[in-house]
């Protein structure tokens, strides 16, 4: 029950008690007054009748009976009795008690509840100085009871009418008070939620009694607003912490994935996703304190952000996926706009490299892929991961791009590591590997014999040679094999297939070998064992390595090349000009040839310094009796470069 109802009920109960008490006192006072009047009437009648009966001429019994009967017949007396001197009853007139209540007027319960006192009077009847009898008179209370009953009913009606009026008044009062409290209290409290009640409105309260209450409400509202602002600020801070990387302040993985899903659903023009990984973060952590590493990572995020903020008008999303991986979402971007951005990014990352204890600088691996409208995010991320694996296995510092339209003929863009591992292990167990062999062109005309190039391929099934399905190129599965630790067995299988081809064909054969394979401790023993079991002329076998490996693992490659030289296998090096610093390490490797890229030569001849480096590379190869292999016709490069290569 509400406080207002409690208050009104208490007041109503008090008023009811007062009214009942007033009725009771009024009726009781009337009863006392009527009892006194009856007694006075009885005393007066007894005195008058006794004087009348005491007259000498009224001493006759018949006359006395007539006088008593005449007084009794007036109806005002209930009992008149005359007794003799010896107590004998001479005359008696008494009313009838057997009359029904309706005849007598007042109901019996009322008479029993409010009885009137018996008005009995006695007087002496004498004859001169001699007493002749005793007179007893009792007044009739019937009329008095009727009068008291009528008075009671009138008072009761007045009280009931007053109670009904009070009930109506209470009903109206409750509605009025409830409305007043709603306007003064409830609406102000609701205003605390909607922020519509202004501070200071307590001065305009309708009731002075509620002024303090409304002022307190406004003060509480002000405190609540301050607390709410603090909570909102804390919530915003928690949201930022939830969606931000705590070290760099960039978006974290969770936020980036959600943002990428949104872009894939809304961006109808498509775009690109660029990922770059610091491959040597573990080594950096060993030479720098944690605080310095955090500052360096934070600087990387800031420098990369500046590249995309100042050179890309469309909104981009830069995030840190984990410790070493950063990713950039580039929506609404055309293909020609990617190259300048990646060039600037490479420049910034190269400037931020840290020198490792080995003297080399830390390495970045960059991967790029495109996306289409409403493409599955798992497919895009899988494609990006494949590009990253290629970048890590290739060792170059450029961006590795995998297009959404390029499925390699196998439809494995969305394949995860588990599917790749199963495919590679089944391929090794069921001997699904084969070599794709093509003749290697001799653009410089330096060797009279025929040389072939072999690429390792993987069939989907053991018997799919005659089907339309194309086998998977090593360009696709070797980066995955390197991450899964299966590159050594794949390269060893390539060597076995190369030896089988040499046994059945004429000419020399070149096979490529990945750097993760060579640096494995047991691989050198395994390849030596495989080569020693072959009966073919091992001088016809060429193993081609990436020049990047000489910079990263020079000692391991020197041991490998020396072992291959002892067994008669020749070793070549590709992409020498991209890693020109390898020139000072060529002599211990005892190479048979190096491969030059025509595109790189075109870039080098533009500047005098580049031309001098090309001359130095050619002179070093000539001094060490190393053949130069050009990957394009010599007519496609400038004349000054042709002269240097033919010299």
C-alpha positions as CSV (number, residue, x, y, z in Angstrom):
1,X,0.0,0.0,0.0
2,X,1.3,3.4,-0.9
3,X,2.2,6.1,1.7
4,X,-0.6,8.3,0.4
5,X,-3.2,5.6,1.0
6,X,-1.7,4.9,4.4
7,X,-2.1,8.6,5.3
8,X,-5.7,8.9,4.0
9,X,-6.7,5.6,5.6
10,X,-5.3,6.8,8.9
11,X,-7.2,10.1,8.7
12,X,-10.4,8.4,7.7
13,X,-10.1,6.0,10.6
14,X,-9.5,8.8,13.0
15,X,-12.5,10.7,11.6
16,X,-14.7,7.6,11.9
17,X,-13.7,7.1,15.5
18,X,-14.5,10.8,16.2
19,X,-17.9,10.5,14.5
20,X,-18.8,7.3,16.3
21,X,-17.7,8.8,19.6
22,X,-19.7,12.0,18.9
23,X,-22.8,9.9,18.1
24,X,-22.4,7.8,21.2
25,X,-21.9,10.9,23.5
26,X,-24.9,12.6,21.9
27,X,-27.2,9.7,22.3
28,X,-25.9,9.0,25.8
29,X,-26.5,12.6,26.8
30,X,-30.0,12.5,25.4
31,X,-30.6,9.3,27.3
32,X,-29.5,10.9,30.6
33,X,-31.6,13.9,29.9
34,X,-34.7,11.9,29.2
35,X,-34.1,9.7,32.3
36,X,-34.0,12.9,34.4
37,X,-37.1,14.2,32.9
38,X,-38.9,10.9,33.5
39,X,-37.8,11.0,37.1
40,X,-39.0,14.6,37.5
41,X,-42.3,13.7,35.9
42,X,-42.7,10.7,38.2
43,X,-41.9,12.8,41.4
44,X,-44.3,15.6,40.5
45,X,-47.1,13.2,39.7
46,X,-46.6,11.2,42.9
47,X,-46.6,14.4,45.0
48,X,-49.7,15.8,43.4
49,X,-51.7,12.6,43.5
50,X,-50.7,12.0,47.2
51,X,-52.0,15.5,48.1
52,X,-55.2,14.8,46.3
53,X,-55.7,11.5,47.9
54,X,-55.0,13.0,51.3
55,X,-58.1,15.3,51.2
56,X,-60.8,14.3,53.6
57,X,-63.4,14.0,50.9
58,X,-61.1,11.7,48.9
59,X,-60.6,9.1,51.6
60,X,-63.2,6.9,50.1
61,X,-61.6,3.9,48.3
62,X,-63.8,4.2,45.3
63,X,-62.8,7.8,44.9
64,X,-59.2,7.0,45.3
65,X,-59.4,4.3,42.6
66,X,-61.1,6.7,40.3
67,X,-58.4,9.4,40.8
68,X,-55.6,6.8,40.2
69,X,-57.4,5.4,37.1
70,X,-57.8,8.9,35.7
71,X,-54.1,9.6,36.1
72,X,-53.0,6.3,34.7
73,X,-55.2,6.7,31.6
74,X,-53.2,9.8,30.6
75,X,-50.6,7.2,29.3
76,X,-47.6,8.9,30.9
77,X,-47.1,6.3,33.6
78,X,-46.3,2.7,33.4
79,X,-47.3,1.8,37.0
80,X,-49.4,3.4,39.7
81,X,-50.0,1.4,43.0
82,X,-51.6,2.4,46.3
83,X,-50.7,0.3,49.4
84,X,-52.3,0.4,52.8
85,X,-50.6,1.0,56.1
86,X,-50.0,-2.7,56.5
87,X,-48.6,-3.1,53.0
88,X,-51.6,-4.5,51.4
89,X,-52.3,-3.4,47.8
90,X,-55.4,-1.3,47.6
91,X,-55.2,-0.1,43.9
92,X,-52.9,-1.2,41.1
93,X,-52.6,0.0,37.5
94,X,-49.6,-1.6,35.5
95,X,-48.8,-1.5,31.7
96,X,-48.5,-4.5,29.4
97,X,-44.9,-5.7,28.6
98,X,-46.1,-8.2,26.1
99,X,-46.7,-5.5,23.4
100,X,-44.5,-6.1,20.2
101,X,-41.4,-3.9,19.5
102,X,-43.0,-2.3,16.5
103,X,-45.9,-1.2,18.7
104,X,-43.7,0.2,21.4
105,X,-41.6,2.1,18.8
106,X,-37.8,1.6,19.5
107,X,-36.4,-1.8,18.7
108,X,-35.5,-4.2,21.5
109,X,-31.7,-4.2,20.7
110,X,-31.7,-0.4,21.0
111,X,-33.6,-0.5,24.3
112,X,-31.2,-3.2,25.6
113,X,-28.1,-1.2,24.4
114,X,-29.3,2.2,25.8
115,X,-31.7,1.5,28.6
116,X,-33.4,4.3,30.4
117,X,-33.3,4.4,34.2
118,X,-36.6,3.5,36.0
119,X,-38.4,6.7,37.1
120,X,-40.1,5.4,40.4
121,X,-41.4,7.8,43.0
122,X,-43.2,7.2,46.3
123,X,-45.4,9.5,48.4
124,X,-47.3,9.1,51.7
125,X,-51.1,9.4,51.7
126,X,-52.5,10.7,55.1
127,X,-55.7,11.8,56.8
128,X,-54.7,14.8,58.8
129,X,-51.9,13.7,61.0
130,X,-52.7,10.0,60.4
131,X,-51.0,8.0,57.6
132,X,-53.5,6.1,55.6
133,X,-51.3,4.6,52.8
134,X,-48.3,4.7,50.5
135,X,-48.4,5.7,46.8
136,X,-45.9,4.3,44.2
137,X,-45.7,5.8,40.7
138,X,-43.4,4.8,37.8
139,X,-43.3,7.0,34.7
140,X,-43.7,5.3,31.3
141,X,-40.3,5.3,29.4
142,X,-41.8,4.3,26.0
143,X,-42.2,7.7,24.6
144,X,-38.8,8.7,25.9
145,X,-37.3,5.6,24.2
146,X,-39.0,6.5,20.9
147,X,-37.7,10.1,21.2
148,X,-34.2,8.7,21.9
149,X,-34.5,6.3,18.9
150,X,-35.6,9.1,16.6
151,X,-32.8,11.3,17.8
152,X,-30.3,8.4,17.2
153,X,-31.5,7.8,13.7
154,X,-31.3,11.5,12.8
155,X,-27.7,11.7,14.1
156,X,-26.8,8.4,12.3
157,X,-28.1,9.8,9.0
158,X,-26.2,13.0,9.4
159,X,-23.0,10.9,10.1
160,X,-23.6,8.6,7.1
161,X,-24.1,11.6,4.9
162,X,-21.0,13.2,6.3
163,X,-19.0,9.9,5.7
164,X,-20.2,9.7,2.1
165,X,-19.2,13.3,1.6
166,X,-15.8,12.5,3.2
167,X,-15.3,9.5,1.0
168,X,-15.9,11.6,-2.1
169,X,-13.6,14.2,-0.8
170,X,-10.9,11.6,-0.1
171,X,-11.3,10.2,-3.6
172,X,-10.9,13.7,-5.2
173,X,-8.1,14.5,-2.7
174,X,-6.2,11.4,-3.7
175,X,-6.4,12.1,-7.4
176,X,-5.3,15.7,-6.8
177,X,-2.4,14.7,-4.5
178,X,-1.3,11.9,-7.0
179,X,-1.4,14.4,-9.8
180,X,0.5,17.0,-7.8
181,X,3.1,14.4,-6.7
182,X,3.5,13.2,-10.3
183,X,4.0,16.7,-11.6
184,X,6.4,17.6,-8.8
185,X,8.2,14.3,-8.2
186,X,7.6,11.6,-10.8
187,X,8.0,13.9,-13.8
188,X,11.3,15.3,-12.4
189,X,12.6,11.8,-11.8
190,X,11.7,10.8,-15.3
191,X,13.4,14.0,-16.5
192,X,16.6,12.7,-15.0
193,X,16.6,10.0,-17.7
194,X,15.5,12.2,-20.6
195,X,17.6,15.2,-19.5
196,X,14.7,17.6,-19.9
197,X,14.5,19.0,-16.3
198,X,16.9,21.9,-15.8
199,X,18.7,22.6,-12.6
200,X,17.0,25.2,-10.5
201,X,13.4,24.2,-11.3
202,X,12.8,23.5,-7.5
203,X,12.3,27.3,-7.0
204,X,9.1,27.0,-9.1
205,X,7.6,24.2,-7.1
206,X,3.8,24.4,-6.7
207,X,3.9,23.4,-3.1
208,X,6.3,24.9,-0.6
209,X,6.3,21.5,1.3
210,X,7.8,19.8,-1.9
211,X,10.4,22.5,-2.6
212,X,13.1,20.8,-0.6
213,X,12.2,17.4,-2.2
214,X,12.4,18.8,-5.7
215,X,15.7,20.6,-4.9
216,X,17.1,17.3,-3.6
217,X,15.9,15.6,-6.8
218,X,17.7,18.2,-8.9
219,X,20.9,17.8,-6.9
220,X,20.7,14.1,-7.3
221,X,20.1,14.5,-11.0
222,X,23.2,16.6,-11.3
223,X,25.3,14.0,-9.5
224,X,23.8,11.3,-11.6
225,X,24.7,13.2,-14.8
226,X,28.3,13.6,-13.6
227,X,28.4,9.9,-12.8
228,X,26.8,9.0,-16.1
229,X,29.4,11.1,-18.0
230,X,32.2,9.3,-16.2
231,X,30.7,5.9,-17.0
232,X,30.2,6.8,-20.6
233,X,33.8,7.9,-20.8
234,X,34.9,4.7,-19.2
235,X,32.7,2.7,-21.6
236,X,34.3,4.5,-24.5
237,X,37.7,3.8,-23.1
238,X,36.9,0.1,-22.7
239,X,35.6,0.0,-26.2
240,X,38.8,1.5,-27.5
241,X,40.8,-0.9,-25.5
242,X,38.7,-3.8,-26.8
243,X,39.2,-2.6,-30.5
244,X,42.7,-1.2,-30.3
245,X,46.1,-2.8,-30.0
246,X,47.6,-1.7,-26.7
247,X,51.1,-1.2,-28.1
248,X,50.6,0.6,-31.4
249,X,47.2,2.1,-30.8
250,X,46.0,0.6,-34.2
251,X,42.9,-1.4,-34.6
252,X,43.3,-5.0,-33.4
253,X,42.5,-8.3,-35.2
254,X,38.9,-8.5,-33.9
255,X,38.0,-5.0,-35.1
256,X,39.7,-5.4,-38.4
257,X,37.9,-8.7,-39.2
258,X,34.5,-7.1,-38.4
259,X,35.4,-4.1,-40.5
260,X,36.5,-6.3,-43.4
261,X,33.2,-8.2,-43.3
262,X,31.3,-4.9,-43.5
263,X,33.4,-3.7,-46.4
264,X,32.9,-7.0,-48.3
265,X,29.2,-6.6,-47.9
266,X,29.0,-3.0,-48.9
267,X,31.9,-2.2,-51.2
268,X,30.6,-3.0,-54.7
269,X,33.8,-1.7,-56.4
270,X,36.1,-4.1,-54.6
271,X,39.6,-3.3,-53.3
272,X,42.8,-4.7,-51.9
273,X,44.2,-6.1,-48.7
274,X,47.9,-5.7,-48.0
275,X,49.7,-7.6,-45.2
276,X,53.3,-7.1,-44.1
277,X,55.1,-9.2,-41.5
278,X,58.3,-8.6,-39.6
279,X,60.1,-11.9,-40.0
280,X,62.8,-11.2,-37.4
281,X,60.8,-9.9,-34.5
282,X,62.0,-12.7,-32.2
283,X,65.6,-11.7,-33.0
284,X,64.8,-8.0,-32.4
285,X,63.4,-8.9,-29.0
286,X,66.7,-10.4,-28.0
287,X,68.7,-7.2,-28.8
288,X,66.2,-4.6,-27.6
289,X,64.3,-4.1,-24.4
290,X,60.6,-4.6,-24.4
291,X,59.9,-0.8,-24.1
292,X,62.2,-0.1,-27.1
293,X,60.5,-2.8,-29.2
294,X,57.1,-1.3,-28.3
295,X,58.3,2.1,-29.3
296,X,59.7,0.8,-32.5
297,X,56.4,-1.0,-33.4
298,X,54.5,2.1,-32.5
299,X,56.7,4.1,-34.8
300,X,56.2,1.5,-37.6
301,X,52.4,2.0,-37.2
302,X,52.7,5.8,-37.3
303,X,55.0,5.9,-40.3
304,X,52.8,3.5,-42.3
305,X,49.7,5.4,-41.3
306,X,51.2,8.6,-42.7
307,X,51.9,6.8,-46.0
308,X,48.2,6.0,-46.5
309,X,46.8,9.1,-45.0
310,X,48.6,11.5,-47.2
311,X,48.5,9.5,-50.4
312,X,45.2,7.8,-50.4
313,X,42.0,9.8,-50.5
314,X,39.7,6.9,-49.7
315,X,39.3,5.7,-46.1
316,X,41.8,2.9,-45.2
317,X,41.9,0.7,-42.2
318,X,45.3,-0.1,-40.7
319,X,45.5,-2.8,-38.0
320,X,47.9,-5.0,-36.1
321,X,46.8,-8.6,-36.3
322,X,49.4,-10.0,-33.9
323,X,52.9,-9.4,-32.7
324,X,54.6,-9.3,-36.2
325,X,51.7,-8.9,-38.6
326,X,50.3,-5.6,-39.9
327,X,47.4,-5.4,-42.4
328,X,45.9,-2.6,-44.5
329,X,42.4,-2.7,-45.9
330,X,42.2,-0.6,-49.1
331,X,38.6,-0.3,-50.4
332,X,37.6,1.4,-53.6
333,X,41.1,1.2,-55.0
334,X,42.1,0.6,-58.7
335,X,45.0,-1.6,-59.7
336,X,47.2,1.2,-61.1
337,X,47.0,3.0,-57.7
338,X,48.5,0.1,-55.8
339,X,52.0,0.3,-57.2
340,X,52.9,3.8,-55.9
341,X,51.5,3.0,-52.5
342,X,53.5,-0.3,-52.2
343,X,56.6,1.5,-53.3
344,X,56.2,4.2,-50.6
345,X,55.5,1.4,-48.1
346,X,58.6,-0.5,-49.1
347,X,60.6,2.7,-48.7
348,X,59.3,3.4,-45.2
349,X,59.8,-0.2,-44.1
350,X,63.3,-0.2,-45.4
351,X,64.0,2.9,-43.5
352,X,62.7,1.4,-40.3
353,X,64.8,-1.8,-40.4
354,X,66.8,-2.8,-37.4
355,X,70.3,-4.3,-37.7
356,X,70.6,-7.8,-36.2
357,X,73.6,-9.2,-34.3
358,X,74.6,-11.0,-37.6
359,X,75.1,-7.7,-39.2
360,X,72.1,-8.1,-41.5
361,X,69.0,-6.0,-41.3
362,X,65.6,-7.3,-40.2
363,X,63.4,-8.6,-43.1
364,X,59.8,-7.7,-44.1
365,X,57.5,-10.0,-46.0
366,X,54.7,-8.3,-47.9
367,X,51.6,-9.9,-49.4
368,X,48.8,-8.4,-51.4
369,X,45.5,-9.7,-52.7
370,X,42.3,-8.2,-54.1
371,X,38.7,-8.8,-53.1
372,X,35.3,-8.7,-54.8
373,X,31.9,-7.6,-53.6
374,X,30.3,-10.1,-51.2
375,X,33.3,-12.4,-51.4
376,X,33.8,-14.8,-48.5
377,X,36.3,-13.4,-46.0
378,X,37.9,-16.8,-45.4
379,X,38.7,-17.0,-49.1
380,X,40.4,-13.6,-49.1
381,X,42.4,-14.3,-46.0
382,X,43.5,-17.7,-47.3
383,X,44.6,-16.0,-50.5
384,X,46.5,-13.4,-48.5
385,X,48.2,-16.1,-46.5
386,X,49.3,-17.9,-49.6
387,X,50.8,-14.7,-50.9
388,X,52.6,-14.2,-47.5
389,X,54.0,-17.8,-47.7
390,X,55.4,-17.0,-51.2
391,X,57.0,-13.8,-49.9
392,X,58.6,-15.7,-47.0
393,X,59.9,-18.5,-49.1
394,X,61.1,-16.3,-52.0
395,X,63.3,-14.1,-49.8
396,X,62.8,-10.9,-51.9
397,X,61.7,-7.6,-50.4
398,X,59.0,-6.9,-52.9
399,X,55.2,-7.4,-52.6
400,X,53.9,-10.9,-53.4
401,X,50.5,-10.6,-55.1
402,X,47.9,-13.3,-55.5
403,X,44.9,-12.3,-57.5
404,X,41.4,-13.5,-56.7
405,X,41.1,-14.6,-60.4
406,X,44.2,-16.7,-60.1
407,X,43.4,-20.1,-58.6
408,X,46.4,-21.8,-60.0
409,X,44.2,-24.2,-61.9
410,X,43.5,-26.0,-58.7
411,X,40.8,-24.1,-57.0
412,X,42.6,-24.2,-53.6
413,X,42.5,-20.5,-52.8
414,X,40.5,-21.2,-49.7
415,X,42.4,-24.3,-48.6
416,X,43.9,-24.1,-45.1
417,X,47.1,-25.6,-43.8
418,X,45.3,-28.8,-42.8
419,X,44.1,-29.4,-46.4
420,X,47.5,-28.5,-47.8
421,X,49.3,-30.8,-45.3
422,X,47.0,-33.7,-46.3
423,X,47.4,-33.0,-50.0
424,X,51.2,-32.9,-49.7
425,X,51.5,-36.0,-47.5
426,X,49.2,-38.0,-49.8
427,X,51.2,-36.8,-52.8
428,X,54.4,-38.0,-51.2
429,X,52.9,-41.3,-50.2
430,X,51.2,-42.0,-53.5
431,X,54.1,-40.6,-55.7
432,X,51.9,-37.9,-57.3
433,X,54.9,-35.6,-57.9
434,X,56.2,-35.1,-61.4
435,X,58.5,-32.7,-63.3
436,X,57.4,-30.2,-65.9
437,X,60.4,-29.8,-68.2
438,X,61.0,-27.1,-70.8
439,X,64.1,-26.1,-72.7
440,X,66.1,-23.2,-71.2
441,X,66.9,-20.6,-73.9
442,X,70.5,-19.5,-74.2
443,X,70.1,-15.8,-74.9
444,X,73.9,-15.1,-74.7
445,X,75.0,-18.2,-76.7
446,X,77.5,-19.2,-74.1
447,X,77.0,-23.0,-74.0
448,X,76.7,-25.3,-77.1
449,X,74.7,-28.0,-75.2
450,X,71.0,-28.1,-74.5
451,X,69.9,-27.2,-71.0
452,X,66.4,-27.8,-69.6
453,X,64.5,-26.3,-66.7
454,X,62.3,-28.5,-64.5
455,X,59.5,-27.4,-62.3
456,X,58.1,-29.7,-59.6
457,X,54.4,-30.4,-60.0
458,X,51.8,-32.2,-57.8
459,X,48.8,-34.1,-59.2
460,X,45.5,-34.1,-57.3
461,X,45.2,-37.9,-57.6
462,X,47.5,-40.7,-58.4
463,X,45.9,-41.3,-61.8
464,X,45.0,-37.8,-63.2
465,X,47.6,-37.6,-66.0
466,X,45.1,-38.0,-68.8
467,X,42.4,-35.7,-67.3
468,X,41.8,-32.1,-67.9
469,X,42.7,-31.1,-64.4
470,X,46.0,-29.3,-64.3
471,X,48.6,-30.3,-61.7
472,X,49.6,-27.9,-59.0
473,X,52.8,-25.9,-59.6
474,X,55.6,-25.7,-57.0
475,X,55.1,-22.0,-57.2
476,X,51.8,-22.6,-55.3
477,X,52.6,-25.5,-52.9
478,X,56.3,-25.0,-52.0
479,X,55.6,-21.9,-49.8
480,X,53.1,-23.9,-47.9
481,X,55.4,-26.9,-47.7
482,X,58.1,-24.6,-46.3
483,X,55.8,-23.4,-43.5
484,X,54.7,-27.0,-42.8
485,X,58.2,-28.3,-42.7
486,X,57.7,-30.5,-45.8
487,X,59.9,-28.6,-48.2
488,X,62.9,-30.9,-47.7
489,X,61.0,-34.1,-48.7
490,X,59.5,-32.2,-51.7
491,X,62.9,-31.0,-52.9
492,X,64.4,-34.4,-52.3
493,X,61.6,-35.9,-54.5
494,X,62.4,-33.3,-57.1
495,X,66.0,-34.5,-57.1
496,X,64.9,-38.1,-57.5
497,X,62.7,-37.2,-60.4
498,X,65.5,-35.2,-62.0
499,X,67.9,-38.1,-61.8
500,X,65.2,-40.4,-63.4
501,X,64.8,-37.8,-66.2
502,X,68.5,-37.6,-66.8
503,X,68.7,-41.3,-67.1
504,X,66.1,-41.4,-69.8
505,X,66.9,-38.1,-71.7
506,X,69.8,-36.2,-73.2
507,X,70.9,-32.7,-72.1
508,X,71.4,-30.9,-68.8
509,X,68.6,-30.3,-66.3
510,X,68.1,-27.4,-63.9
511,X,66.0,-27.8,-60.8
512,X,65.3,-25.1,-58.2
513,X,65.7,-25.7,-54.5
514,X,64.2,-23.6,-51.7
515,X,66.3,-22.0,-49.0
516,X,64.2,-23.5,-46.1
517,X,65.2,-26.9,-47.4
518,X,68.9,-26.3,-47.5
519,X,69.2,-24.9,-44.0
520,X,67.6,-28.1,-42.5
521,X,70.4,-30.1,-40.7
522,X,69.7,-33.5,-42.2
523,X,69.0,-32.5,-45.8
524,X,72.6,-32.5,-46.9
525,X,73.1,-36.1,-45.9
526,X,69.9,-37.2,-47.5
527,X,70.6,-35.5,-50.8
528,X,74.1,-36.9,-50.8
529,X,72.8,-40.4,-50.2
530,X,70.3,-39.9,-53.0
531,X,72.9,-38.7,-55.4
532,X,75.3,-41.4,-54.6
533,X,72.8,-44.1,-55.5
534,X,72.4,-42.7,-59.0
535,X,74.3,-44.0,-62.1
536,X,73.8,-40.9,-64.2
537,X,76.5,-38.3,-64.9
538,X,75.8,-35.8,-62.0
539,X,77.6,-33.0,-63.9
540,X,74.4,-32.8,-66.0
541,X,72.4,-31.8,-63.0
542,X,72.1,-28.2,-62.0
543,X,70.7,-27.0,-58.7
544,X,69.6,-23.4,-58.8
545,X,69.4,-21.3,-55.6
546,X,68.1,-17.8,-54.7
547,X,70.8,-15.1,-54.2
548,X,68.8,-14.0,-51.1
549,X,70.0,-17.2,-49.3
550,X,73.6,-16.1,-49.6
551,X,72.8,-13.0,-47.5
552,X,70.6,-14.8,-45.0
553,X,72.5,-18.1,-44.6
554,X,75.9,-17.7,-46.2
555,X,77.7,-20.4,-44.2
556,X,75.0,-23.1,-44.8
557,X,75.0,-22.4,-48.6
558,X,78.7,-22.5,-48.7
559,X,78.8,-25.9,-47.1
560,X,76.0,-27.1,-49.4
561,X,77.7,-25.8,-52.6
562,X,81.0,-27.4,-51.6
563,X,79.3,-30.7,-51.0
564,X,77.5,-30.6,-54.4
565,X,80.8,-29.6,-56.1
566,X,82.5,-32.7,-54.7
567,X,79.7,-34.9,-56.0
568,X,79.9,-33.3,-59.5
569,X,76.6,-31.4,-59.2
570,X,76.7,-27.9,-60.5
571,X,75.1,-25.0,-58.6
572,X,73.5,-21.8,-60.1
573,X,72.3,-18.6,-58.6
574,X,69.3,-16.6,-59.7
575,X,68.4,-13.0,-59.0
576,X,72.0,-11.9,-58.4
577,X,71.4,-8.3,-59.4
578,X,68.6,-7.9,-56.9
579,X,71.1,-8.8,-54.2
580,X,74.2,-7.2,-55.5
581,X,76.0,-7.5,-52.1
582,X,76.3,-11.2,-52.8
583,X,79.2,-10.5,-55.2
584,X,81.8,-10.6,-52.4
585,X,80.6,-14.1,-51.4
586,X,80.6,-15.7,-54.9
587,X,84.1,-17.2,-54.8
588,X,83.6,-19.7,-51.9
589,X,80.4,-20.9,-53.5
590,X,82.1,-22.2,-56.7
591,X,79.1,-21.5,-58.9
592,X,78.6,-22.6,-62.5
593,X,76.2,-19.8,-63.5
594,X,74.2,-16.8,-62.3
595,X,70.9,-15.6,-63.7
596,X,70.3,-11.9,-64.5
597,X,66.9,-10.3,-64.9
598,X,66.4,-8.1,-67.9
599,X,64.0,-5.8,-66.0
600,X,66.6,-5.2,-63.3
601,X,69.3,-4.4,-65.9
602,X,67.0,-1.8,-67.5
603,X,66.6,-0.1,-64.1
604,X,70.4,-0.2,-63.4
605,X,71.5,1.3,-66.7
606,X,69.4,4.5,-66.0
607,X,71.9,5.7,-63.3
608,X,75.8,5.8,-63.5
609,X,76.0,3.9,-60.2
610,X,73.8,1.1,-61.4
611,X,75.8,0.8,-64.6
612,X,79.0,0.5,-62.5
613,X,77.4,-2.3,-60.4
614,X,76.4,-4.2,-63.6
615,X,80.0,-3.9,-64.9
616,X,81.3,-5.1,-61.5
617,X,79.0,-8.1,-61.5
618,X,80.0,-9.1,-65.0
619,X,83.7,-8.7,-64.3
620,X,83.4,-10.7,-61.1
621,X,81.6,-13.5,-62.9
622,X,84.2,-13.5,-65.7
623,X,87.1,-13.6,-63.2
624,X,85.5,-16.6,-61.4
625,X,84.6,-18.3,-64.7
626,X,80.9,-18.2,-63.9
627,X,78.5,-18.2,-66.8
628,X,75.8,-15.5,-67.1
629,X,72.3,-16.6,-67.9
630,X,69.9,-13.9,-69.1
631,X,66.1,-14.5,-68.6
632,X,65.1,-12.6,-71.8
633,X,66.5,-11.9,-75.2
634,X,69.5,-9.6,-75.2
635,X,67.9,-7.4,-77.7
636,X,65.4,-6.3,-75.1
637,X,68.0,-4.5,-73.0
638,X,69.8,-1.2,-73.8
639,X,72.9,-1.3,-76.0
640,X,75.3,-0.2,-73.3
641,X,74.2,-3.2,-71.2
642,X,74.5,-5.5,-74.2
643,X,78.1,-4.5,-74.6
644,X,78.9,-5.2,-71.0
645,X,77.3,-8.6,-71.1
646,X,79.1,-9.6,-74.3
647,X,82.5,-8.3,-73.2
